[in-house]
Amino acid sequence: MPNVLIVGSTRGLGQGLLKAYLSRPSTHIFGTTRSASSSEAADNVTYVTGVDVAKENAGDEIVSKIKSRGETLDIVIVSAGYFGLESFDSPDWAKQVQMYTTSSIGPVFIVQKLVKADLLKPGSKIILVSSESGSITLRHESEGGGNYGHHASKAALNMVGKLLSLDVKDKNIAVGIVHPSFMRTEMTKGVGFDKYWDAGGDIAVTPDEAADSLVKFIDTFDMSKTGQYWAPRGPSDIGTAEPVLGKDLPTPLQLPW
Ligand SMILES: NC(=O)c1ccc[n+]([C@@H]2O[C@H](COP(=O)([O-])OP(=O)(O)OC[C@H]3O[C@@H](n4cnc5c(N)ncnc54)[C@H](OP(=O)(O)O)[C@@H]3O)[C@@H](O)[C@H]2O)c1
């Protein structure tokens, strides 16, 4: 039975991924929650509670729960994320610390603990949920600057993913970095981006739609793409893709760093 770990499974994309894997036969899902309690789980879901990815012990918490069940993992997806709005006039120290610890530092410690605990078998896959906002190449004058912590913490995650892919290559563990698409979630609503949900032809998708696309992408993801940065749903929701990369781009789209 394949075992899937979803880090950050309570809302948005993480919850969509949990539902998508739940619909697959013979799949067991471990879903982390930051709070100490969780909603009632289906038979093939185990919640790992009290996991704050911005804290150093997050990996230990996950390892101890999975080890206590005597399981190993086939797929690990780190989806947890936080977006704090900033501008040049109001950069925010505390928000930046939260974004970097959540997006770029936490994943290193979680993946390292899982691998060192031998919870990932050869052939397993690690997917780090980044964003096209982490691509330096895709930044373009049409969208301006600002949101330093959001963009830069995802750029740092991209670097982390590349380095981790090199560290676990000889174990035959594939590491992918993905932009899941622009989604109608609390994250985008919380920073006022819901005003763009319907702009330019309904570009924002539900987290369930994004999760379905990501799960299909993960099915095809293997060592041939390890250390790479991909947009499974292609360029349509990436406003700077055409101005920077040109027309007639494929789906899925490999993104530039
Ligand atoms: N939404 C988009 O358009 C978009 C675009 C590109 C990339 N992404 C990326 O996609 C991922 C999911 O985004 P989303 O829109 O689904 O976000 P969301 O709706 O705001 O959900 C965020 C999830 O992350 C968890 N989380 C946040 N901080 C955490 C922490 N310190 N420790 C543990 N869990 C934590 C939340 O748990 P709680 O319930 O405990 O808060 C929640 O489950 C993020 O990495 C995001 O950067 C999103």
Ligand as a Chemical Component Dictionary entry (heavy atoms), coordinates in Angstrom:
data_LIG
# 
_chem_comp.id                   LIG 
_chem_comp.type                 NON-POLYMER 
_chem_comp.pdbx_formal_charge   0 
_chem_comp.three_letter_code    LIG 
# 
loop_
_chem_comp_atom.comp_id 
_chem_comp_atom.atom_id 
_chem_comp_atom.alt_atom_id 
_chem_comp_atom.type_symbol 
_chem_comp_atom.charge 
_chem_comp_atom.model_Cartn_x 
_chem_comp_atom.model_Cartn_y 
_chem_comp_atom.model_Cartn_z 
_chem_comp_atom.pdbx_ordinal 
LIG N1  N1  N 0  -2.542 29.916 -3.249 1  
LIG C1  C1  C 0  -1.793 30.147 -4.311 2  
LIG O1  O1  O 0  -2.232 30.780 -5.300 3  
LIG C2  C2  C 0  -0.380 29.639 -4.353 4  
LIG C3  C3  C 0  0.402  29.928 -5.476 5  
LIG C4  C4  C 0  1.703  29.419 -5.529 6  
LIG C5  C5  C 0  2.186  28.656 -4.496 7  
LIG N2  N2  N 1  1.389  28.388 -3.405 8  
LIG C6  C6  C 0  1.951  27.574 -2.333 9  
LIG O2  O2  O 0  1.092  26.464 -2.143 10 
LIG C7  C7  C 0  1.142  26.034 -0.769 11 
LIG C8  C8  C 0  -0.256 25.938 -0.211 12 
LIG O3  O3  O 0  -0.860 27.215 -0.292 13 
LIG P1  P1  P 0  -2.399 27.440 0.036  14 
LIG O4  O4  O 0  -2.885 28.536 -0.836 15 
LIG O5  O5  O -1 -3.106 26.137 0.059  16 
LIG O6  O6  O 0  -2.297 28.033 1.543  17 
LIG P2  P2  P 0  -3.414 28.130 2.686  18 
LIG O7  O7  O 0  -4.766 27.906 2.158  19 
LIG O8  O8  O 0  -3.115 29.428 3.390  20 
LIG O9  O9  O 0  -3.037 26.904 3.655  21 
LIG C9  C9  C 0  -1.797 26.936 4.272  22 
LIG C10 C10 C 0  -1.548 25.590 4.900  23 
LIG O10 O10 O 0  -0.223 25.619 5.441  24 
LIG C11 C11 C 0  -0.290 25.323 6.828  25 
LIG N3  N3  N 0  0.746  26.054 7.554  26 
LIG C12 C12 C 0  1.058  27.353 7.478  27 
LIG N4  N4  N 0  2.067  27.644 8.316  28 
LIG C13 C13 C 0  2.395  26.475 8.918  29 
LIG C14 C14 C 0  3.355  26.126 9.884  30 
LIG N5  N5  N 0  4.204  27.030 10.419 31 
LIG N6  N6  N 0  3.433  24.841 10.292 32 
LIG C15 C15 C 0  2.591  23.918 9.780  33 
LIG N7  N7  N 0  1.638  24.184 8.879  34 
LIG C16 C16 C 0  1.556  25.462 8.447  35 
LIG C17 C17 C 0  -1.686 25.765 7.252  36 
LIG O11 O11 O 0  -2.010 25.142 8.477  37 
LIG P3  P3  P 0  -2.976 25.831 9.583  38 
LIG O12 O12 O 0  -4.371 25.393 9.248  39 
LIG O13 O13 O 0  -2.463 25.318 10.881 40 
LIG O14 O14 O 0  -2.803 27.323 9.465  41 
LIG C18 C18 C 0  -2.500 25.291 6.050  42 
LIG O15 O15 O 0  -2.733 23.916 6.109  43 
LIG C19 C19 C 0  2.017  27.070 -0.044 44 
LIG O16 O16 O 0  3.319  26.588 0.088  45 
LIG C20 C20 C 0  1.980  28.264 -0.991 46 
LIG O17 O17 O 0  3.086  29.131 -0.845 47 
LIG C21 C21 C 0  0.132  28.861 -3.314 48 
# 
loop_
_chem_comp_bond.comp_id 
_chem_comp_bond.atom_id_1 
_chem_comp_bond.atom_id_2 
_chem_comp_bond.value_order 
_chem_comp_bond.pdbx_ordinal 
LIG N1  C1  SING 1  
LIG C1  O1  DOUB 2  
LIG C1  C2  SING 3  
LIG C2  C3  SING 4  
LIG C2  C21 DOUB 5  
LIG C3  C4  DOUB 6  
LIG C4  C5  SING 7  
LIG C5  N2  DOUB 8  
LIG N2  C6  SING 9  
LIG N2  C21 SING 10 
LIG C6  O2  SING 11 
LIG C6  C20 SING 12 
LIG O2  C7  SING 13 
LIG C7  C8  SING 14 
LIG C7  C19 SING 15 
LIG C8  O3  SING 16 
LIG O3  P1  SING 17 
LIG P1  O4  DOUB 18 
LIG P1  O5  SING 19 
LIG P1  O6  SING 20 
LIG O6  P2  SING 21 
LIG P2  O7  DOUB 22 
LIG P2  O8  SING 23 
LIG P2  O9  SING 24 
LIG O9  C9  SING 25 
LIG C9  C10 SING 26 
LIG C10 O10 SING 27 
LIG C10 C18 SING 28 
LIG O10 C11 SING 29 
LIG C11 N3  SING 30 
LIG C11 C17 SING 31 
LIG N3  C12 SING 32 
LIG N3  C16 SING 33 
LIG C12 N4  DOUB 34 
LIG N4  C13 SING 35 
LIG C13 C14 SING 36 
LIG C13 C16 DOUB 37 
LIG C14 N5  SING 38 
LIG C14 N6  DOUB 39 
LIG N6  C15 SING 40 
LIG C15 N7  DOUB 41 
LIG N7  C16 SING 42 
LIG C17 O11 SING 43 
LIG C17 C18 SING 44 
LIG O11 P3  SING 45 
LIG P3  O12 DOUB 46 
LIG P3  O13 SING 47 
LIG P3  O14 SING 48 
LIG C18 O15 SING 49 
LIG C19 O16 SING 50 
LIG C19 C20 SING 51 
LIG C20 O17 SING 52 
# 
